[in-house]
Amino acid sequence: METLTLNDGNSIPVIGFGVFMIPNNGPAYQAVRTALDVGYRHIDTAAAYLNEEDVGKAVRDSGVPRDQIFITSKLWISDLSYEGAKRGIARSLRKLGTDYMDLYLIHQPYGDIPGAWSAMEEAKSKGILRSIGVSNMSPAIYSRFVPLLSVKPAVNQVEFNPTFLQKPLRQMMEKDGVVTEAWYPLGHGDAALLSSPVVTRLAQKYGKDAGQIIIRFEIQEGVIPLPKSSTPARIQSNLDVFDFKLSEDEMTTLRSLDTGKGKHDPDTPGLGDTLRNAFIIED
């Protein structure tokens, strides 16, 4: 599996397998087992996904050595404080059944970010967290908080696909060496994107499907896509993107699909309170 080097010197696989909205107690376990069996080595979960137990069990049962699997989890808003982050880290470690996480993110940036970040820095210094980062930080949120942090985030996981390239945000992050991770890397099944003549023409040329063209574009763009699926054939095909390379002209053409707009606006007033009440994390 190809990797990128993060700004803290750690390596991260260039594609990950996401498990958002895949239920615990069976479905998430089977999806992660399938992903690991076909070659994924990067699994992205979160406390709010409520499936860390299945992810951890699938990793243990896979037969793949733990040090060859990159596991990410995330701190939910209800634990976004110094003491809360220590609680959240311990809870995720327990549910995953591991003694460290490769990457741990502030899931939604609403609350005591500096306090939570301090606890995450302490956990990183102890080796409990190998890398730390943030998620869903818009340019406005990023510019407000990241300059206050003594240790810069390794990644910012945000909505990203060819129709929403996050150009202003990525320009800001580049100065700090922060890598972009992409949720909704396929536009959440956006039919207009998947059936775009630009995409379908390239799919025909390379003998690939539309999703594979988009994922390959994102990898070449230096972004880490996190495609999600419960379908074994789709899990496999989303990884089958390393036997071809898009030309620079083709990359430019795909970049032309950018609208500068996504489906999620982190700057929406009251969004933090809405999200805080949407997921209840139990010990």
N, C-alpha and C positions, 0 to 999 in steps of 0.2 A: 504494500500500500504506500503510495506517495505521501509525503508529509510536508508541512510548512514549519518554519521555525518561528516561534512566538517571541515577543520582545523581552521575555524573561529567560530565553534560551531553551525552553522546552519545545518538543516537537508535537505536532498535532496532525492526524490524518486529514487529507484534503477533502474528504467527504465523510459525512456522518449519517447515522440512521436515527430519525426522530420517532418518538413514541407518543406525541401529544394526542389525546383522545382515544388511545388504545386501552381498553379496560384492563385492570389488574385481575388477578386470579384466573389466569389462563391465556387470554388473547395477547396481552403484551409479552408474556413469557414465550409463546409460540413465535410471535413476530421477531423478537430479538434472537431466539435460537436460529430461526431461518436466516436472519441477517448475518449472524456470525458464521453460520455454516457456508454461506456463499461468498464470504470474504470481507464483510465490513469489520472494521476494528475500532470504530468510534460510535458510541451509543449516547444519545442526548435525551435525558429525562429531566424531571423537575419535581420538587415536593408537591406542587399544585397539579401535576399530572396524575397523582395518586396511584402510581404504578411502579414505584421504586423497588418494591419487594419482588415483583416479577422480573424486573430488569436484573437485579442482583442474582436471583436464582438462575436465570438463563445464562448469565456470565459464568457462574460456578459450574453449571452442568454442561457447558459448551465443550470443555476439554481444552480450550485455548488458555494458555497461561495468563494470569491476571495482568502481568506487566506488558502484555501485548495488546491489551484492550484499553482504549481511552474512554473513560466514563465521565460524563458531565451531568451535574445536577444544579438546581437553582434554589435560591432563598426566596420564600414567598413574602409578600408585603407584611403579613401579620408578625413576621419575625425580623422586620427591618429596623434593627437597633443593635447596639453592642451586645447586650445580654441575649437578645432574641437571636442574633446571628450565631452565637455560640450554641444555643439550643438547637437551631435549625441545622447546623452542620452536624451535630451529634446525632440528631434524628435521622438525617439522610444517610449517614454512615451506617447506622444501625439497620435501617430498612434495606439498604443495598447489600449489607453483609460484607462490607469491605473496610479496611483500615485507612484508606485514603481515597480521595477523588482527584482525578487528573485535572478537572476544571470545575470551578464553582462560580456561579454567576448571581448577581443581584437581578432577580427576574423582572421586577417592575420598579421603576425608579421613583417611588413615592413614599417618603418617610425619612428616617434618620440614615441617610446614605453614608455620611462620614463615620457614624458609630458602627454600623454594620461592616463597613470596609475595614475599620480598625481591627475588628474581631477576625475578619478574613485574612488580613495581613499576618496576624498572630498565628493563625492556623497554618498559613503558608510557611512561615518561618519554622514551624514544627514538622513540616512535611505531611501534615494531614491533608492539606490542599496543595497540589503541585502548581497550579496556575489559577488566577482569579480574574474575573471580568464582570461585565455588565450586560444588560439586555434591554432592548426597547428604549434606548436613549436617543432622542431626537437631537438635532444640532443645538437647540436651545437648552435642553436638559444637560447635554454633554458639556457645553461651554460653561454652564453654571456650576457643575460639580467636579468634573475631572481635574481642573486646575488645582483643586483643593487637596487632591490625593497625592501622597508622597510616592506611592507605588502605582504606576499607571496600569489600567486594565490591559489584559492580554488580548481580549476580544470584546466586541460589542455585537450581540446577536440581535438582528433586526429583520424586519420584513424586507425582502430583496428578491427581485427577479428582473428579466430584461425590460419590463415596463416600469420598473421603479428602481433605478440604479443608485439612489441615495448619494448623489454626487456631492452636495455640500457637506454632508456628514462625513463621507469618506475622505474628503480633503482635510477636514479637521483631524480625523483619526490618524491619517498618514503621518502627521508631525510627531505623534506619540508612538508610532509603530504598532497601532492597534489593528488587529485583523477583523474583518467583517465576516460574521457567520449569518447564513440566510435561512430564516424560516419563511414558509410559503415560497420555496424556491421555484415552484412551478406555477405560481400565481394562484394557489389553492384550487387547482383544476380549472383555471381560467380558460374557457373554450376559445375566446378570441385570441389569446396568446398561443395556445397549443395548435390552433388552426391557421395562424398567421402565415401568409404566403412565404415570408422570409424563412420561417422555421420549417415549414413543410418542404420547401425546395431543398434546404440543406439536409433534411431527413432523407429525402429521396436520393440525394447525391451520395451520402455516406452509408446508406442502408441501415439507418437508425430510426427510432421513433422520435416524436417531437420532444418528449421529456428528456431523452438522452442528449439531444442537441442543446437544450437549455442548460442541463446540468454540466455538460462539457464547457459551454460558454462561461458559466459561473466559476468553474475551477480555473480556467485560463485567465479569468478576470482577477484571480487572487482571492476569491470569496469562497468560503466553505459552505456548500449546500447541505441541508439536512432534510432530504426527502423522507416522507413517511408513507407507509403502506402496510396493510395487513395481508395483501395478496402475494403469495410466494413468487409468482412470475414477475410481478412488478418490482418487488424487492430486489430480485436478481437483475432485471433490466436496468434499473436506476444506477446500478454499480458498473454496468457494462459500457463504460465510457472512456476507457484508457487505451483503446486500440485505434484511435483516430485523433486528429488535431485540426481545429478550425484555423483557417488563414487569417491574417490580420485584416484583410478586406472583409472577410465574413464576420469577424468580431465587430468591426465598425458598423456593418449593416445591422447586426443584432442590437448594438447599442442605440441605433436610431429608433428602436421601439420604445425608448424611455419616454414616459409621460410626466415624470417628476411627481407622481401621485401614487399613494398606496391605499390599501383598505383600512389601515390602522393609523390613527393619529395620536401619538403619545402626549401631545400638548392639549388634548381635549379637556376643558375644565371639568373637575369632579371625577375624572376617570379613575384616579387612585382609589377613591372611596367605593366606586362601583366594582372595581376588581377585587378590592379587599373583601367584600362581602360575597364574592362569587365562588370562592373556594375555601373550605374549612379543612385545615391540616390537623389531623389527629395523631397523637403519639402512639 
